Amino acid sequence: MKKSLSIKIGLILKQNALAFSLFFSWFAINYIVFLIFSSPLEALLILFYFIEHASYYGHFYPIFSEFVIFGLIFSLITVELFRKYNPKETCRLLAKGINNHIILIGYTNLAERLRQHFEFIGKKYVIIEKDEKKAEELIDLEVPLIIDNPGDRTTLEAANIKEAKLVIIADDDIKLLFLSIEEIREINTKIQIIARCFDNDIAQILDRQFGCETISTSRFAAERIEIQAKSIRTKGIGAQIKREFLLIGLNHISERLGRSFKKEGRGFKIIDIPEYAEKTDFYTRLKEDVIVGIPWDPQFLYQIGIENYEIIIITIDDIKKVILILNQIREVNKFCKIICRVFSDDIAKIIERKPFEAIPISSSRATLDYLKERRLL
């Protein structure tokens, strides 16, 4: 807090240097003028209006100072102070002054979960995020943050990568992943890197070529969801084996779950939501098990027989759509078990209660638990 305040003051002084220079120059010049005709003490008293110098200028000085100089300078300072102060620069300067810290690349749900954990345990961190909109909350909080491309050397140097002890790449963008890791290794060959990666082949390359440990949030989430789904008992052992799962959302989590269910001979269907942002270029090997539709559309839910499903797994992470889906399902099927992917602990508490009565699973929490168990944080 103290460091943030000192940085703010420094920025204000720097960005309003002209106004402050005029302000202090006015007093300095007039002190010299009054010093010519008066003693140092008397000149100070005249300067700060305790007494008036017996001359035309001595009479002019306080009037001019009050109505022109003070009005001009203070209006300039106050207007420019609020117009020019840039909290992004404060965040960047805070990041530059940190050492022995953890760098988070990409402000995702996982990064937010990790940030909250670091705040709780008092661990130093810097976040790098190229999309300013994603980091608006962080800018308001004025945390150590750099809004820039993490694949650029200047960005990593601004995050003091040489003095950092760990880098966690929380974004699963493959291009960003390789560009960032290559630059990181050129600057700091010994730093530990943990990268989010859903592809096993890519993970092997990162391990062999860059000494980078990889984690898969979709794998952690899929494992937890599968354990939870298989633990639900319905209508005896025979029905338990034959029952069919409905997976809502085509993504890495539903893909992993689908492959596992297929391997075990369990029936399932995956709803592919058209134009859903999470899966714009996603490729699936389970095309014969995929149905396309809008899961918050009541007519579509009736068409697929939503009332007959006993276990439904919602794998998308858009909380607005999740709530809409939960509401529509509960309108038709009040007794099925719903397992729901959710990031926010507060939202998790809401969907656990009536009318939704869902079982929340967090991929970011699962990943955090894994990192804590491995003592990597």
C-alpha positions in Angstrom: 0.0 0.0 0.0 2.8 2.4 1.0 4.7 1.6 -2.2 1.6 2.1 -4.3 1.0 5.5 -2.7 4.6 6.6 -3.3 4.4 5.5 -6.9 1.2 7.5 -7.4 2.8 10.6 -5.9 5.8 10.2 -8.2 3.6 9.9 -11.2 1.5 12.9 -10.3 4.7 15.0 -9.8 6.2 13.7 -13.1 3.0 14.2 -15.2 2.3 17.7 -13.8 5.9 18.8 -13.7 5.2 22.1 -15.6 2.4 23.2 -13.3 4.4 22.4 -10.2 7.5 24.2 -11.7 5.4 27.4 -12.4 4.0 27.3 -8.8 7.4 27.0 -7.1 9.1 29.3 -9.5 6.7 32.1 -8.8 7.5 32.0 -5.1 11.3 31.6 -5.6 11.5 34.6 -8.0 9.4 36.8 -5.8 11.5 35.8 -2.7 14.6 37.0 -4.6 12.9 40.2 -5.5 11.8 41.0 -1.9 15.2 39.9 -0.6 16.8 42.8 -2.5 14.9 45.3 -0.4 14.4 43.4 2.8 16.0 41.0 5.2 15.6 37.2 4.7 13.0 36.9 7.4 11.1 40.0 6.2 11.2 38.7 2.7 9.6 35.4 3.8 6.9 37.2 5.7 6.1 39.3 2.6 6.2 36.2 0.4 3.5 34.4 2.4 1.3 37.5 2.9 2.0 38.1 6.6 3.1 41.6 5.9 3.0 43.8 2.8 6.0 45.5 1.2 5.6 49.3 1.0 5.8 49.6 -2.7 3.6 49.4 -5.8 4.8 45.9 -6.5 4.4 45.0 -2.9 0.7 45.9 -3.2 0.4 44.2 -6.6 2.0 40.9 -5.5 -0.7 39.4 -3.2 -3.5 40.5 -5.5 -1.9 39.0 -8.5 -1.0 35.8 -6.7 -4.5 35.2 -5.3 -6.6 36.0 -8.4 -4.3 34.8 -11.2 -1.4 32.5 -10.1 -3.3 30.5 -7.5 -6.4 30.2 -9.7 -4.4 29.2 -12.8 -1.9 26.8 -11.1 -4.4 25.0 -8.9 -7.0 24.6 -11.6 -4.2 23.3 -13.9 -2.9 20.9 -11.2 -6.4 19.5 -10.2 -7.6 19.2 -13.8 -4.4 17.6 -15.1 -4.0 15.4 -12.1 -7.3 13.6 -12.7 -7.0 13.7 -16.5 -3.4 12.5 -16.7 -3.1 10.1 -13.8 -2.9 6.6 -15.4 -3.4 3.7 -13.1 -2.0 1.3 -15.7 1.4 3.0 -15.3 1.1 2.6 -11.5 0.4 -1.1 -12.0 3.4 -1.4 -14.4 5.8 0.4 -12.0 4.6 -1.8 -9.1 5.4 -4.9 -11.2 8.9 -3.5 -12.1 9.9 -3.1 -8.5 9.1 -6.7 -7.4 11.6 -9.6 -7.0 11.6 -13.2 -5.9 8.0 -13.3 -7.2 5.7 -15.4 -9.4 4.6 -14.2 -12.8 1.2 -15.1 -14.1 0.7 -14.9 -17.9 -2.9 -14.6 -19.1 -5.7 -13.4 -16.8 -7.9 -16.5 -17.0 -10.1 -18.1 -14.3 -7.1 -20.1 -13.3 -5.0 -16.9 -12.9 -7.7 -15.2 -10.9 -7.9 -18.3 -8.6 -4.1 -18.2 -8.2 -4.0 -14.5 -7.6 -6.6 -14.8 -4.8 -4.5 -17.6 -3.3 -1.3 -15.5 -3.5 -3.1 -12.5 -1.8 -4.3 -14.8 1.0 -0.8 -16.3 1.7 1.1 -13.0 1.1 3.1 -14.2 -1.9 4.4 -11.6 -4.4 3.2 -11.8 -8.0 3.0 -10.0 -11.3 0.3 -10.5 -13.9 0.8 -10.1 -17.6 -2.3 -9.7 -19.8 -2.4 -8.3 -23.3 -6.2 -7.7 -23.3 -6.9 -4.6 -21.2 -10.7 -5.4 -21.0 -9.9 -8.7 -19.2 -7.8 -6.8 -16.6 -10.0 -3.8 -15.9 -10.7 -5.1 -12.3 -7.0 -5.5 -11.7 -6.3 -2.0 -13.0 -8.9 -0.6 -10.5 -7.3 -2.6 -7.7 -3.8 -1.3 -8.8 -2.1 -4.7 -8.5 1.3 -5.5 -10.1 0.2 -5.8 -13.7 1.5 -5.3 -17.2 -0.9 -4.7 -20.1 1.2 -5.9 -23.0 2.2 -8.9 -25.1 3.9 -11.5 -23.0 5.8 -12.7 -26.0 7.8 -9.5 -26.1 11.1 -9.2 -24.3 10.4 -5.7 -23.1 7.2 -7.0 -21.4 9.0 -9.8 -19.6 11.8 -7.4 -18.6 9.2 -5.0 -17.2 7.9 -7.9 -15.1 11.5 -8.3 -13.8 11.7 -11.9 -15.2 15.4 -12.1 -14.2 14.5 -11.9 -10.5 11.3 -14.0 -10.6 11.3 -17.6 -9.2 8.4 -19.1 -11.1 6.3 -18.4 -14.3 2.8 -19.8 -14.6 1.3 -19.5 -18.1 -2.4 -19.7 -17.4 -3.6 -19.0 -21.0 -4.0 -22.1 -23.3 -3.3 -20.2 -26.5 -0.6 -22.4 -28.2 1.0 -19.5 -30.2 1.2 -17.3 -27.1 2.6 -20.3 -25.1 5.6 -20.9 -27.4 6.4 -17.2 -28.0 6.3 -16.6 -24.3 8.4 -19.6 -23.3 11.0 -19.0 -25.9 11.6 -15.4 -24.7 11.5 -16.4 -21.1 14.2 -19.1 -21.6 16.4 -16.6 -23.5 16.3 -14.1 -20.6 16.2 -16.6 -17.7 17.5 -20.1 -18.4 16.9 -21.5 -14.9 13.5 -20.2 -14.0 10.8 -22.8 -13.4 7.9 -22.6 -15.9 4.5 -24.2 -15.5 2.3 -24.0 -18.5 -1.4 -24.8 -19.1 -1.6 -27.2 -22.0 -4.4 -29.5 -23.0 -2.6 -31.4 -25.8 -0.3 -34.3 -24.7 1.9 -34.1 -27.8 2.5 -30.4 -27.3 3.2 -31.0 -23.6 5.9 -33.5 -24.4 7.6 -30.9 -26.7 7.5 -28.2 -24.0 9.0 -30.6 -21.5 11.8 -31.9 -23.8 12.7 -28.6 -25.5 12.1 -26.0 -22.8 12.1 -27.9 -19.5 8.6 -26.7 -19.0 6.1 -28.6 -16.7 2.6 -28.7 -18.1 -0.8 -28.9 -16.4 -4.2 -29.5 -18.0 -7.2 -27.8 -16.3 -9.5 -29.8 -18.5 -8.0 -33.0 -17.3 -8.2 -32.1 -13.6 -11.8 -31.0 -14.1 -12.7 -34.1 -16.2 -11.2 -36.4 -13.5 -13.2 -34.7 -10.8 -16.4 -34.7 -12.8 -16.0 -38.3 -13.7 -15.5 -39.4 -10.1 -18.5 -37.4 -9.1 -20.7 -38.7 -11.9 -19.8 -42.4 -11.3 -20.5 -42.0 -7.6 -24.1 -41.1 -8.2 -26.3 -44.1 -7.6 -29.5 -44.6 -9.7 -32.0 -47.4 -10.0 -29.8 -50.3 -9.2 -26.6 -51.8 -10.6 -27.9 -52.7 -14.0 -29.3 -49.2 -14.7 -26.1 -47.8 -13.2 -24.0 -49.4 -16.0 -26.5 -48.7 -18.8 -27.4 -45.1 -18.0 -26.6 -42.4 -20.5 -24.8 -39.1 -19.7 -25.7 -35.8 -21.3 -22.7 -33.5 -21.7 -23.5 -29.8 -22.4 -20.8 -28.0 -24.3 -18.2 -29.3 -26.8 -14.8 -28.5 -25.3 -11.7 -30.2 -23.9 -13.5 -31.3 -20.8 -16.5 -32.9 -22.6 -14.0 -34.5 -25.1 -12.0 -36.1 -22.2 -15.2 -37.3 -20.5 -16.7 -38.7 -23.7 -13.6 -40.7 -24.5 -13.5 -42.1 -21.0 -17.2 -43.0 -21.2 -16.8 -44.6 -24.6 -13.8 -46.7 -23.4 -16.0 -48.0 -20.6 -19.0 -48.7 -22.8 -21.1 -46.0 -21.2 -23.7 -44.2 -23.3 -23.4 -40.4 -23.7 -24.3 -37.5 -25.9 -22.5 -34.1 -26.2 -24.5 -31.0 -27.1 -22.4 -28.7 -29.4 -23.6 -25.2 -28.9 -23.4 -23.2 -32.2 -21.1 -20.2 -32.3 -20.1 -20.7 -28.7 -16.9 -18.7 -28.1 -15.1 -21.5 -26.1 -15.0 -23.9 -29.0 -14.7 -21.8 -32.2 -12.0 -24.0 -33.7 -12.4 -27.1 -31.6 -11.9 -30.5 -33.2 -13.7 -33.6 -31.8 -13.1 -37.3 -32.4 -16.6 -38.1 -31.1 -18.7 -36.7 -34.0 -21.2 -39.6 -33.9 -22.0 -38.7 -30.3 -22.5 -35.0 -30.9 -25.8 -33.3 -31.3 -26.1 -29.6 -32.2 -28.5 -27.3 -30.5 -29.2 -24.5 -27.9 -29.5 -26.1 -24.5 -31.4 -23.1 -23.0 -34.1 -23.5 -25.7 -37.0 -25.4 -24.1 -38.1 -26.8 -27.5 -34.6 -28.3 -28.2 -34.5 -29.8 -24.7 -37.9 -31.5 -25.3 -36.7 -32.8 -28.7 -33.7 -34.6 -27.1 -35.8 -36.0 -24.3 -34.2 -34.1 -21.4 -36.7 -35.5 -19.0 -35.2 -39.0 -19.5 -31.6 -38.2 -18.5 -30.6 -39.0 -15.0 -27.1 -37.3 -15.0 -26.4 -34.1 -16.9 -23.0 -32.5 -17.0 -22.6 -28.8 -17.9 -19.0 -28.1 -19.1 -19.3 -24.6 -20.4 -17.9 -21.7 -18.2 -20.3 -18.8 -19.2 -22.2 -18.3 -16.0 -25.1 -16.5 -17.7 -25.7 -19.4 -20.0 -25.1 -21.9 -17.2 -27.9 -20.3 -15.2 -30.3 -20.3 -18.2 -29.6 -24.0 -18.9 -30.1 -25.0 -15.2 -33.3 -23.1 -15.1 -34.7 -24.7 -18.3 -33.6 -28.2 -17.2 -35.2 -27.9 -13.8 -38.5 -26.8 -15.5 -38.7 -30.2 -17.1 -36.5 -32.6 -15.1 -36.6 -31.9 -11.4 -35.0 -35.1 -10.2 -31.9 -35.6 -12.4 -28.4 -35.0 -11.0 -26.6 -32.0 -12.6 -22.9 -31.6 -12.4 -21.9 -28.1 -13.3 -18.5 -26.4 -14.1 -18.3 -23.1 -12.3 -15.4 -20.8 -11.3 -16.9 -18.5 -8.7 -17.3 -19.9 -5.2 -20.2 -17.5 -4.6 -22.0 -18.7 -7.7 -21.2 -22.3 -6.7 -23.2 -21.7 -3.4 -26.2 -20.4 -5.4 -26.4 -23.3 -7.8 -26.1 -25.8 -5.0 -29.4 -24.5 -3.5 -33.0 -24.7 -4.8 -34.2 -24.4 -7.5 -31.1 -25.5 -9.3 -29.6 -28.1 -6.9 -26.5 -28.7 -9.0 -23.1 -30.1 -8.0 -20.4 -27.5 -8.7 -17.0 -28.5 -10.0 -14.2 -25.9 -10.5 -11.4 -26.7 -12.9 -9.3 -23.8 -11.6 -9.8 -24.9 -8.0 -8.8 -28.5 -9.0 -5.6 -27.1 -10.7 -4.8 -24.9 -7.6 -5.2 -27.9 -5.4 -2.8 -29.9 -7.6 -0.2 -27.2 -7.6 -0.5 -26.9 -3.8 -0.2 -30.7 -3.4 2.9 -30.7 -5.5 4.3 -27.7 -3.5 4.9 -25.8 -6.7 3.6 -22.5 -5.3 
